[in-house]
């Protein structure tokens, strides 16, 4: 049993609210053909505080990985999907919103998962390690495609075998979540795994709540 489920079940057995165990949240968002991972801005650790400084006033922040060459091609008016198939520099799109994820992206495109503070911190470490930094901070490469978004240069390369969805699955694995990253290329491959985790979490919560009044099974 992973740490997240252990925390949930332990809380139910002793009657302690989950919030008292230092629970955090990871948010998975489907944005068309790619997946972003997000966090409440208030839960950003010291290593990601530069993001909050670049996007003041946000409530949630989302991280996505992409192909720098494809971005440059689009700006030149010669964008093709074939350009994204060749290995090349990666880029990070960071998006901040001041509404709820459901309001920002549509409830049907949002999955929230409960994790421990340690798991959330591990995912943040992975995100920071994915960004080109100088003296512990990443510099904005250029403004993003819409208000509240910016690009940062990425450390990993982008290719047909390491896509935006591969990176997002690796981020969730870094948080200790039970997802497969090898071979994950398309949004649907990761989205189905995130939905499974959401369903599993809901079932565990219902089971724990049913045991709590009489602490049956102890």
Z-matrix of the N, CA and C atoms (Angstrom, degrees):
N
C 1 1.474
C 2 1.520 1 109.40
N 3 1.326 2 117.31 1 133.81
C 4 1.459 3 118.75 2 -177.80
C 5 1.520 4 111.18 3 -78.74
N 6 1.318 5 115.93 4 169.75
C 7 1.457 6 121.86 5 -174.32
C 8 1.512 7 112.56 6 -61.15
N 9 1.343 8 116.88 7 -38.90
C 10 1.463 9 120.01 8 -177.77
C 11 1.527 10 110.82 9 -61.50
N 12 1.341 11 117.24 10 -47.56
C 13 1.455 12 120.38 11 -178.84
C 14 1.526 13 110.98 12 -68.52
N 15 1.327 14 117.51 13 -35.60
C 16 1.456 15 120.36 14 177.33
C 17 1.521 16 111.17 15 -60.32
N 18 1.340 17 117.12 16 -41.37
C 19 1.459 18 121.03 17 178.89
C 20 1.521 19 111.10 18 -63.22
N 21 1.331 20 116.08 19 -44.38
C 22 1.466 21 119.94 20 -178.11
C 23 1.523 22 110.80 21 -62.72
N 24 1.335 23 116.69 22 -47.64
C 25 1.459 24 120.18 23 -177.68
C 26 1.523 25 111.46 24 -68.38
N 27 1.330 26 116.70 25 -39.25
C 28 1.466 27 119.26 26 179.04
C 29 1.517 28 110.83 27 -62.99
N 30 1.306 29 117.59 28 -39.35
C 31 1.451 30 121.10 29 179.15
C 32 1.516 31 111.54 30 -62.49
N 33 1.329 32 115.33 31 -42.44
C 34 1.460 33 118.66 32 -178.42
C 35 1.525 34 111.45 33 -66.96
N 36 1.315 35 117.40 34 -38.99
C 37 1.465 36 121.06 35 -176.26
C 38 1.522 37 112.37 36 -65.92
N 39 1.309 38 117.23 37 -30.75
C 40 1.469 39 119.37 38 -178.87
C 41 1.512 40 112.00 39 -106.29
N 42 1.329 41 117.12 40 2.40
C 43 1.460 42 120.13 41 176.72
C 44 1.513 43 114.45 42 77.06
N 45 1.317 44 117.98 43 24.19
C 46 1.461 45 121.69 44 -179.30
C 47 1.520 46 109.11 45 -98.36
N 48 1.328 47 119.36 46 130.14
C 49 1.465 48 120.32 47 176.63
C 50 1.520 49 111.34 48 -59.63
N 51 1.318 50 115.93 49 145.12
C 52 1.457 51 120.29 50 -179.92
C 53 1.520 52 110.87 51 -57.10
N 54 1.343 53 116.75 52 -37.94
C 55 1.459 54 120.31 53 -176.75
C 56 1.511 55 112.53 54 -60.20
N 57 1.344 56 116.89 55 -24.18
C 58 1.458 57 119.79 56 -178.67
C 59 1.518 58 111.98 57 -77.69
N 60 1.328 59 117.56 58 -10.64
C 61 1.451 60 120.60 59 -177.82
C 62 1.520 61 112.09 60 -93.79
N 63 1.307 62 117.86 61 12.19
C 64 1.449 63 120.24 62 179.55
C 65 1.508 64 112.73 63 73.70
N 66 1.338 65 116.26 64 34.15
C 67 1.456 66 120.12 65 -178.80
C 68 1.526 67 110.17 66 -70.22
N 69 1.318 68 115.39 67 148.79
C 70 1.446 69 122.60 68 176.27
C 71 1.523 70 107.44 69 -127.23
N 72 1.326 71 116.00 70 -173.86
C 73 1.462 72 119.95 71 -177.91
C 74 1.519 73 110.64 72 -138.37
N 75 1.311 74 114.13 73 142.34
C 76 1.456 75 122.73 74 170.12
C 77 1.523 76 106.37 75 -116.32
N 78 1.307 77 116.46 76 134.10
C 79 1.461 78 121.10 77 -176.41
C 80 1.518 79 108.79 78 -115.79
N 81 1.317 80 115.36 79 126.81
C 82 1.459 81 122.12 80 178.86
C 83 1.523 82 107.58 81 -107.18
N 84 1.322 83 116.02 82 126.25
C 85 1.468 84 120.90 83 -176.61
C 86 1.529 85 109.57 84 -124.48
N 87 1.313 86 114.83 85 130.65
C 88 1.467 87 119.51 86 175.55
C 89 1.520 88 108.69 87 -95.90
N 90 1.317 89 115.03 88 118.63
C 91 1.471 90 121.88 89 -178.94
C 92 1.528 91 108.24 90 -117.83
N 93 1.327 92 114.29 91 79.70
C 94 1.449 93 118.80 92 -177.73
C 95 1.515 94 110.97 93 68.47
N 96 1.333 95 116.44 94 -119.21
C 97 1.455 96 120.12 95 -174.69
C 98 1.526 97 113.83 96 -91.49
N 99 1.331 98 116.85 97 8.49
C 100 1.465 99 117.25 98 176.41
C 101 1.522 100 111.07 99 -140.42
N 102 1.343 101 114.86 100 161.52
C 103 1.460 102 123.82 101 -176.22
C 104 1.522 103 109.84 102 -111.55
N 105 1.336 104 116.06 103 135.31
C 106 1.462 105 122.92 104 169.59
C 107 1.524 106 109.31 105 -107.71
N 108 1.318 107 116.47 106 154.36
C 109 1.463 108 121.33 107 170.71
C 110 1.527 109 107.52 108 -115.94
N 111 1.332 110 116.30 109 143.30
C 112 1.451 111 119.72 110 -175.35
C 113 1.512 112 113.50 111 -138.22
N 114 1.327 113 113.76 112 168.99
C 115 1.461 114 122.85 113 -179.37
C 116 1.523 115 108.97 114 -145.13
N 117 1.336 116 117.74 115 151.98
C 118 1.468 117 118.72 116 169.17
C 119 1.528 118 109.51 117 -62.20
N 120 1.314 119 116.93 118 135.48
C 121 1.462 120 120.21 119 -178.07
C 122 1.528 121 111.54 120 -60.23
N 123 1.335 122 116.50 121 -32.16
C 124 1.463 123 120.33 122 -179.38
C 125 1.529 124 112.25 123 -66.86
N 126 1.342 125 116.77 124 -16.68
C 127 1.456 126 120.68 125 -178.04
C 128 1.522 127 112.78 126 -101.08
N 129 1.324 128 117.88 127 6.08
C 130 1.458 129 119.87 128 176.76
C 131 1.520 130 110.11 129 -66.36
N 132 1.317 131 115.31 130 132.53
C 133 1.453 132 119.77 131 178.60
C 134 1.514 133 111.81 132 -80.77
N 135 1.326 134 116.88 133 177.63
C 136 1.466 135 120.71 134 -177.42
C 137 1.525 136 113.88 135 -56.45
N 138 1.325 137 117.29 136 -34.23
C 139 1.465 138 119.77 137 -174.99
C 140 1.526 139 112.29 138 -72.82
N 141 1.345 140 117.70 139 -16.33
C 142 1.465 141 120.32 140 178.40
C 143 1.525 142 112.63 141 -112.97
N 144 1.315 143 117.39 142 13.33
C 145 1.455 144 119.83 143 -179.77
C 146 1.523 145 112.28 144 -64.89
N 147 1.327 146 117.76 145 -24.10
C 148 1.464 147 119.37 146 178.51
C 149 1.526 148 111.04 147 -63.66
N 150 1.335 149 117.76 148 -26.37
C 151 1.462 150 120.93 149 177.39
C 152 1.522 151 109.99 150 -67.36
N 153 1.328 152 116.26 151 -45.45
C 154 1.465 153 120.07 152 178.47
C 155 1.527 154 110.80 153 -61.42
N 156 1.335 155 115.91 154 -34.46
C 157 1.471 156 119.01 155 179.11
C 158 1.524 157 111.41 156 -68.95
N 159 1.327 158 116.74 157 -34.43
C 160 1.469 159 120.24 158 179.84
C 161 1.520 160 112.46 159 -78.66
N 162 1.336 161 116.89 160 -21.47
C 163 1.463 162 121.77 161 -178.69
C 164 1.530 163 109.25 162 -129.38
N 165 1.311 164 118.52 163 70.21
C 166 1.470 165 121.21 164 -174.97
C 167 1.526 166 111.96 165 -65.69
N 168 1.331 167 114.50 166 147.26
C 169 1.455 168 120.59 167 174.58
C 170 1.518 169 115.45 168 83.67
N 171 1.328 170 117.33 169 6.09
C 172 1.460 171 119.06 170 -177.68
C 173 1.531 172 111.36 171 -83.34
N 174 1.327 173 116.27 172 153.60
C 175 1.466 174 122.45 173 175.09
C 176 1.520 175 111.83 174 -101.51
N 177 1.329 176 116.23 175 -31.50
C 178 1.467 177 121.69 176 -179.91
C 179 1.521 178 108.91 177 -136.54
N 180 1.328 179 114.61 178 149.13
C 181 1.465 180 119.26 179 179.28
C 182 1.524 181 108.38 180 -131.65
N 183 1.342 182 115.56 181 138.03
C 184 1.461 183 121.75 182 -175.99
C 185 1.524 184 109.88 183 -124.88
N 186 1.327 185 114.29 184 143.82
C 187 1.454 186 121.02 185 -175.57
C 188 1.523 187 109.43 186 -122.46
N 189 1.329 188 115.61 187 130.01
C 190 1.446 189 121.04 188 176.28
C 191 1.511 190 109.92 189 -134.04
N 192 1.307 191 115.30 190 153.29
C 193 1.462 192 122.45 191 -176.91
C 194 1.523 193 108.62 192 -113.10
N 195 1.326 194 116.80 193 142.60
C 196 1.454 195 119.34 194 -179.45
C 197 1.517 196 113.00 195 -152.12
N 198 1.311 197 114.35 196 -171.18
C 199 1.462 198 122.48 197 -174.93
C 200 1.529 199 109.94 198 -103.45
N 201 1.314 200 116.55 199 116.85
C 202 1.461 201 120.92 200 -179.27
C 203 1.528 202 111.07 201 -63.47
N 204 1.302 203 117.28 202 -38.80
C 205 1.470 204 120.63 203 -179.75
C 206 1.523 205 110.92 204 -62.60
N 207 1.323 206 116.14 205 -40.15
C 208 1.465 207 120.15 206 178.66
C 209 1.524 208 110.31 207 -64.39
N 210 1.347 209 115.91 208 -40.87
C 211 1.461 210 119.83 209 177.48
C 212 1.526 211 110.75 210 -60.56
N 213 1.326 212 117.25 211 -46.62
C 214 1.457 213 120.63 212 -179.68
C 215 1.534 214 111.15 213 -63.98
N 216 1.322 215 116.54 214 -36.93
C 217 1.459 216 120.27 215 178.86
C 218 1.520 217 111.28 216 -64.16
N 219 1.327 218 115.78 217 -39.55
C 220 1.465 219 119.83 218 179.06
C 221 1.520 220 110.69 219 -62.60
N 222 1.330 221 116.43 220 -40.49
C 223 1.465 222 119.69 221 -179.12
C 224 1.526 223 111.49 222 -66.57
N 225 1.331 224 115.98 223 -27.82
C 226 1.462 225 120.03 224 179.74
C 227 1.528 226 112.13 225 -88.85
N 228 1.352 227 115.68 226 -2.46
C 229 1.451 228 119.16 227 179.73
C 230 1.508 229 113.81 228 78.43
N 231 1.330 230 117.60 229 16.64
C 232 1.462 231 120.47 230 -179.20
C 233 1.517 232 111.34 231 -122.01
N 234 1.326 233 116.17 232 31.19
C 235 1.454 234 120.69 233 -175.83
C 236 1.521 235 111.37 234 -67.77
N 237 1.313 236 115.34 235 130.89
C 238 1.461 237 121.30 236 172.67
C 239 1.515 238 108.44 237 -139.95
N 240 1.331 239 116.45 238 149.31
C 241 1.458 240 119.56 239 177.26
C 242 1.524 241 111.13 240 -64.25
N 243 1.317 242 116.66 241 -28.77
C 244 1.465 243 119.69 242 179.81
C 245 1.522 244 111.46 243 -61.73
N 246 1.350 245 116.25 244 -29.99
C 247 1.463 246 119.33 245 -179.76
C 248 1.519 247 111.73 246 -62.80
N 249 1.340 248 116.24 247 -29.20
C 250 1.458 249 120.10 248 -178.04
C 251 1.526 250 112.55 249 -78.54
N 252 1.320 251 118.53 250 -8.97
C 253 1.450 252 120.82 251 -176.90
C 254 1.519 253 112.29 252 -80.41
N 255 1.340 254 117.07 253 -23.67
C 256 1.457 255 120.59 254 -177.95
C 257 1.523 256 110.23 255 -83.71
N 258 1.328 257 118.20 256 137.53
C 259 1.469 258 119.93 257 178.23
C 260 1.529 259 110.97 258 -58.72
N 261 1.300 260 115.73 259 139.07
C 262 1.460 261 119.94 260 179.48
C 263 1.510 262 111.27 261 -169.46
N 264 1.311 263 115.69 262 -175.54
C 265 1.463 264 121.04 263 -178.44
C 266 1.518 265 111.33 264 -60.53
N 267 1.322 266 115.02 265 141.42
C 268 1.446 267 120.55 266 175.61
C 269 1.520 268 110.93 267 -96.35
N 270 1.302 269 115.51 268 164.92
C 271 1.456 270 121.35 269 178.88
C 272 1.521 271 108.27 270 -144.19
N 273 1.328 272 116.28 271 149.15
C 274 1.463 273 121.82 272 179.65
C 275 1.522 274 109.52 273 -108.79
N 276 1.323 275 115.99 274 129.14
C 277 1.458 276 121.10 275 171.64
C 278 1.522 277 107.93 276 -102.13
N 279 1.318 278 116.33 277 120.31
C 280 1.467 279 122.04 278 179.45
C 281 1.523 280 107.86 279 -111.57
N 282 1.321 281 115.52 280 126.36
C 283 1.459 282 122.07 281 -175.88
C 284 1.527 283 109.66 282 -121.92
N 285 1.314 284 116.83 283 128.28
C 286 1.455 285 121.67 284 175.55
C 287 1.519 286 110.54 285 -111.33
N 288 1.331 287 116.94 286 139.51
C 289 1.462 288 120.75 287 177.24
C 290 1.520 289 109.13 288 -130.07
N 291 1.331 290 115.39 289 150.61
C 292 1.462 291 119.30 290 178.70
C 293 1.518 292 111.66 291 -105.45
N 294 1.332 293 117.59 292 7.81
C 295 1.459 294 123.29 293 174.75
C 296 1.527 295 107.92 294 -109.26
N 297 1.326 296 116.53 295 -177.80
C 298 1.453 297 119.34 296 174.87
C 299 1.527 298 109.05 297 -74.38
N 300 1.334 299 117.76 298 157.67
C 301 1.470 300 119.07 299 176.61
C 302 1.526 301 112.47 300 -57.29
N 303 1.335 302 115.74 301 -37.58
C 304 1.459 303 119.55 302 -179.71
C 305 1.527 304 110.86 303 -64.69
N 306 1.327 305 116.64 304 -38.45
C 307 1.461 306 120.11 305 177.25
C 308 1.530 307 111.21 306 -70.87
N 309 1.314 308 115.89 307 -36.29
C 310 1.456 309 120.18 308 -176.08
C 311 1.517 310 114.15 309 -75.18
N 312 1.349 311 116.56 310 -35.89
C 313 1.460 312 119.61 311 -172.86
C 314 1.525 313 114.22 312 -122.76
N 315 1.343 314 117.14 313 -9.94
C 316 1.454 315 120.41 314 -174.83
C 317 1.519 316 109.85 315 95.81
N 318 1.322 317 116.99 316 129.68
C 319 1.463 318 121.30 317 -174.24
C 320 1.525 319 112.19 318 -57.08
N 321 1.330 320 117.17 319 -33.47
C 322 1.465 321 120.10 320 -177.29
C 323 1.520 322 112.41 321 -70.03
N 324 1.322 323 117.04 322 -11.78
C 325 1.467 324 121.45 323 -178.46
C 326 1.525 325 112.51 324 -107.95
N 327 1.342 326 117.07 325 11.72
C 328 1.465 327 120.65 326 -174.35
C 329 1.522 328 110.41 327 -125.84
N 330 1.324 329 116.56 328 132.95
C 331 1.458 330 123.42 329 172.41
C 332 1.523 331 107.73 330 -127.73
N 333 1.328 332 116.51 331 124.51
C 334 1.465 333 121.60 332 177.38
C 335 1.518 334 109.16 333 -106.68
N 336 1.318 335 116.27 334 132.56
C 337 1.456 336 122.65 335 -179.12
C 338 1.523 337 109.87 336 -122.38
N 339 1.319 338 116.31 337 137.18
C 340 1.461 339 121.53 338 178.24
C 341 1.522 340 109.77 339 -86.02
N 342 1.311 341 115.96 340 130.92
C 343 1.460 342 121.65 341 177.82
C 344 1.524 343 108.42 342 -135.36
N 345 1.316 344 116.22 343 167.95
C 346 1.457 345 119.97 344 174.21
C 347 1.527 346 109.48 345 -79.73
N 348 1.312 347 116.13 346 164.81
C 349 1.465 348 120.17 347 176.14
C 350 1.523 349 110.50 348 -59.83
N 351 1.329 350 116.09 349 -36.75
C 352 1.466 351 119.65 350 -179.99
C 353 1.527 352 110.48 351 -65.25
N 354 1.315 353 116.82 352 -40.48
C 355 1.466 354 119.78 353 178.75
C 356 1.530 355 111.26 354 -65.80
N 357 1.336 356 116.15 355 -43.15
C 358 1.463 357 120.01 356 178.74
C 359 1.527 358 110.26 357 -62.10
N 360 1.329 359 116.44 358 -39.65
C 361 1.460 360 120.74 359 179.17
C 362 1.526 361 110.73 360 -64.97
N 363 1.333 362 116.96 361 -38.76
C 364 1.461 363 120.53 362 179.30
C 365 1.523 364 110.77 363 -64.35
N 366 1.345 365 117.12 364 -38.63
C 367 1.453 366 119.06 365 178.06
C 368 1.521 367 110.72 366 -68.12
N 369 1.333 368 117.14 367 -37.63
C 370 1.463 369 119.67 368 177.34
C 371 1.529 370 110.89 369 -64.25
N 372 1.324 371 116.73 370 -37.54
C 373 1.474 372 119.35 371 176.70
C 374 1.523 373 110.38 372 -61.97
N 375 1.339 374 116.41 373 -40.15
C 376 1.457 375 120.26 374 178.12
C 377 1.530 376 110.99 375 -63.15
N 378 1.327 377 116.16 376 -42.78
C 379 1.467 378 120.19 377 -179.44
C 380 1.524 379 110.77 378 -63.13
N 381 1.321 380 116.55 379 -45.97
C 382 1.466 381 120.01 380 179.26
C 383 1.525 382 110.44 381 -60.89
N 384 1.344 383 116.29 382 -41.80
C 385 1.465 384 120.36 383 179.92
C 386 1.521 385 111.69 384 -65.10
N 387 1.330 386 117.21 385 -19.66
C 388 1.468 387 121.29 386 179.22
C 389 1.520 388 112.42 387 -83.99
N 390 1.330 389 117.68 388 -9.99
C 391 1.457 390 121.81 389 -177.32
C 392 1.526 391 111.27 390 -103.60
N 393 1.316 392 115.65 391 143.24
C 394 1.460 393 120.31 392 173.02
C 395 1.519 394 107.66 393 -72.78
N 396 1.329 395 117.01 394 117.79
C 397 1.456 396 121.12 395 -176.40
C 398 1.521 397 111.11 396 -120.88
N 399 1.307 398 115.05 397 158.73
C 400 1.452 399 123.40 398 174.96
C 401 1.513 400 107.36 399 -135.07
N 402 1.318 401 115.97 400 119.82
C 403 1.463 402 121.31 401 -177.34
C 404 1.524 403 111.72 402 55.96
N 405 1.351 404 115.40 403 40.18
C 406 1.456 405 120.43 404 174.59
C 407 1.509 406 115.57 405 81.80
N 408 1.333 407 117.26 406 4.50
C 409 1.460 408 120.09 407 -178.52
C 410 1.528 409 109.36 408 -134.94
N 411 1.343 410 115.41 409 143.54
C 412 1.460 411 120.20 410 176.89
C 413 1.522 412 109.45 411 -95.41
N 414 1.315 413 115.73 412 144.72
C 415 1.460 414 121.36 413 179.07
C 416 1.530 415 109.80 414 -100.30
N 417 1.320 416 115.93 415 137.06
C 418 1.460 417 120.23 416 178.08
C 419 1.524 418 109.29 417 -59.75
N 420 1.336 419 116.32 418 128.17
C 421 1.461 420 120.96 419 178.43
C 422 1.530 421 110.47 420 -78.29
N 423 1.324 422 115.57 421 -46.23
C 424 1.460 423 121.05 422 175.29
C 425 1.520 424 108.10 423 -169.79
N 426 1.340 425 118.06 424 163.35
C 427 1.459 426 120.60 425 177.78
C 428 1.526 427 110.62 426 -60.71
N 429 1.326 428 114.69 427 150.81
C 430 1.450 429 120.16 428 178.35
C 431 1.517 430 112.52 429 -78.68
N 432 1.325 431 116.99 430 -177.22
C 433 1.468 432 120.68 431 -174.35
C 434 1.521 433 114.86 432 -76.08
N 435 1.323 434 117.80 433 -9.81
C 436 1.460 435 120.40 434 178.63
C 437 1.515 436 109.33 435 -149.10
N 438 1.311 437 116.22 436 169.57
C 439 1.467 438 121.44 437 -177.15
C 440 1.518 439 110.75 438 -58.46
N 441 1.331 440 115.54 439 137.11
C 442 1.459 441 119.80 440 178.63
C 443 1.517 442 113.90 441 81.89
N 444 1.333 443 117.99 442 20.83
C 445 1.463 444 120.31 443 178.57
C 446 1.523 445 110.02 444 -136.03
N 447 1.321 446 115.18 445 146.80
C 448 1.464 447 121.60 446 178.44
C 449 1.521 448 108.82 447 -142.58
N 450 1.325 449 115.49 448 155.87
C 451 1.460 450 122.02 449 176.13
C 452 1.522 451 109.81 450 -103.03
N 453 1.339 452 114.88 451 141.86
C 454 1.453 453 122.62 452 169.93
C 455 1.520 454 107.74 453 -124.97
N 456 1.317 455 117.29 454 147.23
C 457 1.464 456 120.19 455 174.55
C 458 1.525 457 109.63 456 -69.77
N 459 1.330 458 115.25 457 144.95
C 460 1.462 459 120.83 458 -175.95
C 461 1.527 460 110.85 459 -109.29
N 462 1.313 461 115.56 460 153.58
C 463 1.464 462 122.02 461 175.26
C 464 1.528 463 111.10 462 -79.34
N 465 1.358 464 119.28 463 -48.12
C 466 1.473 465 118.47 464 -178.79
C 467 1.527 466 111.75 465 -67.99
N 468 1.302 467 115.85 466 152.67
C 469 1.454 468 121.47 467 173.26
C 470 1.525 469 109.64 468 -85.51
N 471 1.324 470 114.15 469 153.36
C 472 1.460 471 120.73 470 175.82
C 473 1.522 472 108.74 471 -103.25
N 474 1.338 473 116.48 472 140.09
C 475 1.456 474 120.36 473 175.95
C 476 1.515 475 108.93 474 -157.88
N 477 1.307 476 115.95 475 177.50
C 478 1.457 477 120.68 476 177.99
C 479 1.520 478 111.65 477 -63.36
N 480 1.344 479 116.90 478 -20.84
C 481 1.457 480 121.25 479 -179.50
C 482 1.524 481 112.63 480 -103.93
N 483 1.321 482 116.69 481 -2.75
C 484 1.473 483 120.73 482 175.73
C 485 1.522 484 106.98 483 -141.78
N 486 1.324 485 115.01 484 87.17
C 487 1.456 486 122.27 485 -173.08
C 488 1.518 487 111.37 486 -99.17
N 489 1.323 488 114.52 487 -176.42
C 490 1.462 489 120.51 488 176.02
C 491 1.524 490 111.06 489 -57.24
N 492 1.321 491 116.96 490 -36.14
C 493 1.462 492 120.87 491 -177.58
C 494 1.521 493 112.43 492 -78.71
N 495 1.337 494 116.92 493 -30.13
C 496 1.463 495 119.93 494 171.74
C 497 1.517 496 109.38 495 -61.37
N 498 1.333 497 115.63 496 -48.15
C 499 1.467 498 119.91 497 -178.76
C 500 1.526 499 110.92 498 -61.03
N 501 1.323 500 118.17 499 -44.30
C 502 1.468 501 121.07 500 -179.13
C 503 1.527 502 111.16 501 -62.52
N 504 1.314 503 116.79 502 -38.61
C 505 1.470 504 119.28 503 177.87
C 506 1.526 505 110.32 504 -67.49
N 507 1.317 506 117.44 505 -35.65
C 508 1.464 507 120.58 506 176.64
C 509 1.522 508 110.68 507 -65.46
N 510 1.324 509 116.93 508 -36.66
C 511 1.464 510 120.52 509 177.80
C 512 1.523 511 110.64 510 -63.13
N 513 1.333 512 116.89 511 -42.59
C 514 1.459 513 120.07 512 179.10
C 515 1.523 514 111.16 513 -68.17
N 516 1.319 515 116.93 514 -37.33
C 517 1.464 516 119.79 515 176.09
C 518 1.524 517 111.08 516 -64.56
N 519 1.331 518 116.59 517 -35.98
C 520 1.462 519 119.86 518 177.67
C 521 1.527 520 110.86 519 -61.61
N 522 1.341 521 115.97 520 -29.09
C 523 1.468 522 120.69 521 177.55
C 524 1.523 523 112.17 522 -81.23
N 525 1.323 524 117.50 523 2.44
C 526 1.454 525 120.64 524 178.60
C 527 1.516 526 114.14 525 83.67
N 528 1.326 527 116.90 526 12.50
C 529 1.459 528 120.25 527 179.30
C 530 1.529 529 109.81 528 -82.58
N 531 1.309 530 115.03 529 148.33
C 532 1.454 531 122.41 530 -173.91
C 533 1.525 532 110.66 531 -82.48
N 534 1.320 533 115.55 532 76.48
C 535 1.458 534 120.97 533 176.75
C 536 1.524 535 109.16 534 -129.53
N 537 1.309 536 115.43 535 152.62
C 538 1.450 537 121.84 536 175.50
C 539 1.517 538 108.79 537 -94.73
N 540 1.316 539 116.47 538 137.00
C 541 1.467 540 119.98 539 177.75
C 542 1.518 541 112.50 540 -110.53
N 543 1.328 542 117.09 541 -31.38
C 544 1.462 543 120.04 542 -179.65
C 545 1.526 544 109.80 543 -63.23
N 546 1.308 545 115.74 544 127.10
C 547 1.451 546 120.20 545 178.80
C 548 1.512 547 115.23 546 81.77
N 549 1.329 548 117.96 547 0.58
C 550 1.461 549 120.77 548 177.83
C 551 1.529 550 108.13 549 -83.23
N 552 1.314 551 116.13 550 110.39
C 553 1.462 552 121.86 551 -177.90
C 554 1.513 553 112.58 552 -117.79
N 555 1.332 554 116.42 553 -29.59
C 556 1.458 555 120.95 554 -172.73
C 557 1.528 556 111.04 555 -114.63
N 558 1.322 557 115.58 556 154.74
C 559 1.465 558 121.10 557 -176.37
C 560 1.518 559 112.11 558 -57.59
N 561 1.323 560 117.10 559 -41.80
C 562 1.458 561 120.45 560 -177.58
C 563 1.511 562 113.22 561 -60.94
N 564 1.343 563 117.29 562 -32.43
C 565 1.460 564 120.54 563 179.46
C 566 1.518 565 112.06 564 -64.95
N 567 1.319 566 116.62 565 -37.47
C 568 1.463 567 120.10 566 178.88
C 569 1.519 568 111.00 567 -83.97
N 570 1.316 569 117.35 568 -37.61
C 571 1.458 570 120.54 569 -177.98
C 572 1.528 571 111.29 570 -60.01
N 573 1.319 572 117.10 571 -40.87
C 574 1.468 573 119.83 572 179.60
C 575 1.525 574 111.04 573 -64.35
N 576 1.324 575 117.29 574 -35.02
C 577 1.465 576 120.14 575 177.36
C 578 1.527 577 110.99 576 -69.43
N 579 1.328 578 116.98 577 -40.62
C 580 1.461 579 120.13 578 178.53
C 581 1.529 580 110.87 579 -64.96
N 582 1.311 581 117.54 580 -38.87
C 583 1.468 582 120.91 581 177.46
C 584 1.524 583 110.58 582 -64.43
N 585 1.341 584 116.97 583 -38.08
C 586 1.462 585 119.75 584 176.62
C 587 1.524 586 110.67 585 -61.88
N 588 1.334 587 117.65 586 -43.05
C 589 1.458 588 120.35 587 178.28
C 590 1.518 589 111.29 588 -63.75
N 591 1.329 590 117.04 589 -40.08
C 592 1.458 591 121.10 590 178.31
C 593 1.523 592 110.77 591 -62.37
N 594 1.327 593 117.30 592 -44.34
C 595 1.461 594 121.48 593 178.88
C 596 1.519 595 110.98 594 -64.31
N 597 1.324 596 116.63 595 -42.53
C 598 1.456 597 120.91 596 179.61
C 599 1.523 598 110.94 597 -63.14
N 600 1.319 599 116.45 598 -41.32
C 601 1.460 600 120.00 599 179.00
C 602 1.519 601 111.38 600 -64.21
N 603 1.337 602 117.10 601 -42.16
C 604 1.463 603 121.00 602 178.99
C 605 1.522 604 110.66 603 -63.46
N 606 1.331 605 117.67 604 -41.39
C 607 1.472 606 121.27 605 179.28
C 608 1.518 607 110.91 606 -64.90
N 609 1.321 608 117.11 607 -40.51
C 610 1.461 609 120.12 608 178.72
C 611 1.522 610 111.72 609 -66.18
N 612 1.329 611 116.19 610 -37.09
C 613 1.460 612 119.47 611 177.66
C 614 1.530 613 110.68 612 -65.22
N 615 1.332 614 115.93 613 -43.88
C 616 1.470 615 118.91 614 179.89
C 617 1.517 616 110.73 615 -64.49
N 618 1.337 617 116.97 616 -42.15
C 619 1.452 618 120.21 617 178.82
C 620 1.513 619 112.22 618 -64.20
N 621 1.327 620 116.55 619 -41.25
C 622 1.455 621 120.55 620 179.35
C 623 1.524 622 111.06 621 -65.99
N 624 1.339 623 117.05 622 -39.35
C 625 1.465 624 120.75 623 179.34
C 626 1.521 625 110.83 624 -65.37
N 627 1.326 626 116.65 625 -37.33
C 628 1.464 627 120.55 626 -179.85
C 629 1.523 628 111.43 627 -67.41
N 630 1.330 629 117.46 628 -31.26
C 631 1.461 630 120.30 629 179.79
C 632 1.515 631 113.11 630 -83.54
N 633 1.320 632 118.23 631 -18.66
C 634 1.461 633 120.75 632 -168.83
C 635 1.529 634 114.35 633 -65.37
N 636 1.351 635 121.93 634 -44.91
C 637 1.471 636 119.52 635 -173.85
C 638 1.513 637 113.54 636 -56.36
N 639 1.348 638 117.52 637 -49.64
C 640 1.453 639 119.61 638 -179.69
C 641 1.504 640 112.91 639 -105.07
N 642 1.337 641 115.91 640 3.67
C 643 1.460 642 121.97 641 -176.51
C 644 1.521 643 109.99 642 49.09
N 645 1.359 644 114.44 643 46.37
C 646 1.454 645 120.91 644 -178.49
C 647 1.517 646 109.85 645 -61.49
N 648 1.315 647 114.19 646 146.54
C 649 1.444 648 120.04 647 176.43
C 650 1.517 649 113.12 648 89.88
N 651 1.364 650 117.16 649 -4.15
C 652 1.475 651 118.31 650 177.54
C 653 1.512 652 110.73 651 -80.39
